[in-house]
Amino acid sequence: MTDMATPRTDDAAAESQPDSTLVSALARGVRILQCFSMGASELSARELVERTGLPKPTALRLINTLCEFGLLRYSERISKYVLGTEMLSLAAPALGRMTIRQLARPLMQELADYCQGQVTLAVGYRLNLAYAEVAQGTGSAVYRSEIGTRLSLSRTASGRAYLWSVPVPEREQYLQETLTRDPAKGELLAQRLAQAQQELRDYGCTVSHGDMQREIHSVAIPLASPIDDEYWVFSCSIAVFNISGNQLTDDIAPRLMSLVRRVEAALGSVTGAAHDMETRPWSVSAN
């Protein structure tokens, strides 16, 4: 890696820095890691500098440090950086602590096989929502999502269900930030949220008729209560040519609701937690 700057290795010098400086360095390193996504899994040093807005010498020092810890790796084959295998080691305990995944997995697979689609479980904290579990049905024509992939909060059924689960201030913050950044998108988001609220009242789920992918339709149902301040959403997606009539809301949604209720019951038996739907700003029919 000839384009890399040599990192500082003087521990005494590092310890002499103010705490705020150390926190700032950590935050910058995290920003570098967050540049990578499913659509950008290979990035050059120049791209990382541009995406983070960091001074080149600073970015190179941080990149080199991340490489030393196995969080990044330089690929000689493509002359770009990729996330290192140590990231998998860090992700394993995060996934392992999520008991809901083990409880839900067989039920998700059963429904995915029934509808020849995909059933997902997403987890969100603050305004970040990502897949924690994915079940692909036999014969499914839905592209298989990778665990850890982030979801759009406005253009997916799961995202809108999530926004109606989080505390009101967080939802309002997201809406106001969208309105400020792009008024047209903000108005569309407000309309989608109002529609999602009505769907939750009418069907017990949010619905997407090809919002992200025109040929994929979805329904999503949030867990009644958060788990350790994390909010969970189940979703079922089916290719439009595998759906007949109102099957999505008349058949699939009630089955997904049954899955959610069974998982909530299992969680209650494991943790002793009570799930009270009356705390939600919408009422859900048990169907």
C-alpha angles and dihedrals in degrees: 000000000000094000093062125106118225110257123230111258100180103119092188091055091048093050091051091062118101115261090246090059092051091049090048091053091050091049091051091051090052089050089057092052091048090059088077120084140150088278094044108036095143120050134171124226089254091053091050091050091049094046095048097037089222122146108266096243091050093047092049093051091050093046091052091050091050089051091051090056093047094246091115131027132194112228112212089193095064099018091234140104124259132182111273129239090252086075088067090053090052093047094051097071090042090056093039094059091056099093091178090072093061092045095048102039100086092043091049092050092049092054093043090054092046095054097032088234142097128282118197138185116209128190125204138191121184104328099334119099124180140165115267098174135014129192117192116202125223108269093012115160093194116111108252111247120217121237108257096033112139120236130219110250094208105035101046133068088230092052094052092045088051093051089054090052101051122082114284095248091058093049092047091047091054092047094048093047090051092048091050094047096042118002093195093053090043092055090048090050091051089052092048092050092051090049091047091053090053091048090053089053095045102037106011090243143068118249134214120193099193098311093149100020117020095218096048122080123188146184124202135193125189123222110257095243137018121255112224089339092307118120122216132205130188119205138181121203126190134180109254093238089060093056124086124198114312093343092126095063100023099046114008097043094054090048091050089048090053089051091052092048091050091050091048090051091049091048090050092053091049100043103019088235121151121221114209116189090192089079090068123093089233134046120239123212114224090217 
